[in-house]
Amino acid sequence: MITLDVAKKLVEKKRLKLQVSQEKKLDLRKELKGLRRDMEDLETCKSIVNELGIVVQEDIRRCIETLVTQALQSVMGEEYSFVVKNEISRGTAETFFYVMDHGKLRTPEGSLGGTVIDIVSFALRLVVWSIMMDRTRPLMILDEPFRNVDKTVHMEKCGVMVKELSEMLGLQFIFVSHEVGLSEVAADSCYEVTRKNRVSTVRRIR
């Protein structure tokens, strides 16, 4: 049989337990509110970072477009230009490359032709070098950078373009190439490398 004193103790114990539970509930509500506030802050920070990424990308975009367009137009004509588009995709800032060909926007995977692809690839290498924070020495060694260029129509113009970009950027190029037309226009010095009986011979020809 439960006495009055025992009943009072049980009630007091339940009351204390209820009070503790209510305090924990209040603490959890405060914690949840804080977490929601932190999530809102994180979303705001994410949005700011993405917007900042777009601003930075805009500066880089102008640099890329200018240099690659200059290279393209010097060889292919004013109907060509390079276009960079910065977009937010899946919550992340992304960059997409296009070539404007006679008013039509084409992707690198489209039918641009080997000449255009080689020129864009060459110019993008220069852009990467020019915007590097810890830039290497002003020297670039390339193996057959214009292997797909039309030799009868565009190779000589590629040589002129290389010389102009070299002077503009203060960058020296060393090309390994079989294209005599390119070396005649672009090269200040030219060496011929031959191999016979496993022996290589280097001879300066200009």
N, C-alpha and C positions, 0 to 999 in steps of 0.2 A: 504494500500500500504506500502511495506517494504522499509524503507529508507536505505541508504548506511551505516549509523551508526548502525542501528539495525542489518543489515546483518553482519557487522563486529563483532558485539557482539555475534551473534549466531555462527559464524564461530569460534571465539575465545573460546566460551563455548564448542563447539564440539571438538576443538583441545585439550582443557584441559581435557575433558572427555576421549578422546582417549589416551592422555598421561598417565592419571591415570590407564586406563585399561591395557596399555602396561607395566606399572610399576608393576601392580598386576600380570600380566602374567609372568614377569621375576621373581617376588618373588615366585610365585607358582612353576615355573620351578626349582628354587633353592631349595625350600622345597621338591619337588618331588625327586630331585637328592639326597638330604640329607636322605630322607626316604629310597631310594633304597640302599644308602651306609649303613644305619643302618640295613636294612634287610640282606645285605651281611655279615655284622659283626655278626648279630644274627645267621645266618646259620653257620658261621665259629665257633662261640662259641658253638653252638649245636653240631657240629662235634667234637670239642675239648672235650666237656663234655662226649660225647659218647665214644670217644677213651680213655679218662681217666677212664670211667666206665669199659671198657674192661680191662685196665691195673690193676685196683683194683680188678676186678672180677678174673683175672688170679691168683693173690696172694691167694684170697679166694678159688679159684678152686683147687689149689694145696693142700691147707690145708684140704678141704673136701675130695678130692679123696684119699689122703694118709690115713686119719683116717678111713674112711668108708671101703676102700679096706682092710686095716689091720684087721678090724672087720670081714669082709666077709671071707677073706682067712683063718682066724684062725678057723672058723667053717666049711666053705664049701670047702676049698681047693684052690690051686693056680689057678684053672681054672676060678675063679670068680674075678672080679674087679669092682670098681665103676668109672663111667666116667661122667664128667661134661663138657658140651659144652656151651660156651658163644657166642652168636650171636646177630647181629643187625637185629631186626625184626620190620617193620613198623616204622622205625626211632628211635627205642628204644632198649637199651641193654637188652637182655633177657637171662636167664639161664635155661638149660634143663638137667634133670638127666636121666642116663641110667645105666644098669647093664650089664657088659660083662660076658656072660655065655658061656663057652667053645667056645670062638671066635665069638659069636653072640651078637650083640648089642640089648638089650631088654629094653623097656620102663617099668616104674612101673605099667602101666596098662596091660602089657603083662602077659603071664603065667609063672611068676617067682616062684610061690609057697609061702606059708605062712612063711616058715622059712626065706627065703631071705628077704621078706618084713619086717618082725619083726626085723631082724638084721640091715637092712638099716635104719629103723625108729629109732631104739635105737641109732645107731651111729650118725645120723643126729642131734638128741637131744644134744648129747655131743658136736658136732661141733658148734651148735648155742650157747651153753653155753661157750665154750672155746674162741670164737671170739667176745663175747659181750664186749663192752667198759666198761660198769658198771656191772661187773660180780657179780653175787650173791655169797653167801657163798658156799664153795665147798661141797655141799650136794644136792643130787637129790633123790626125792621120786617118785617111779614108781609103778603103779598097773598092774600086770600081763603083763610085757613088752614082754614076749615070749610065749604068749598064743597059737600062731599058729605053734610053733616050734615042729618038730618031736621029741617026747619024748624019743624014744628008740635009735635014731641015733645021734641027734645033741644037746640035752639039756645039756649034760655034757660039751660039747665043748663050749656052750654058757656061762656056769659058769666059765670056764677057761678064756674066752675072757673078761668077766666082771671084773674078778680079775686083769687081765693084764692092762686093760684100767684104772681101779681105781688107780693102782699104778703109771701108766704113767702120769696121769693127776692130781694126788693128790686129787681125787674126791671120796667122800663117797656116797654109794648107800644104800637106804632103799627100799627093794622090798616087795610088798604085793603079795604073790604067793602061789598056791597050789602045786607047783612042788617041791617035796622033793629032786629030783636029782639036781636041780639048787641050792638049799640052801646048800646041802652037799658039793658042790664044791666051791661055790662063797662066802658063808656067814662066817664071823668071829663069829658072834653071831646070834642065831636063837630063835625066840619066837613063841609059838603056841597060837593062839587066838581061843577060843571056846565060843559058845553062847548057853545058856540053860535058858528057862523061862524068856527070855528078859534080861538076865544078862550075860555080857561078862566077860570072865576070860582070863587073860594073864599069860602064864607060860613059863619061859625060859627053853629051852630044850638043848641048847648048848652055 
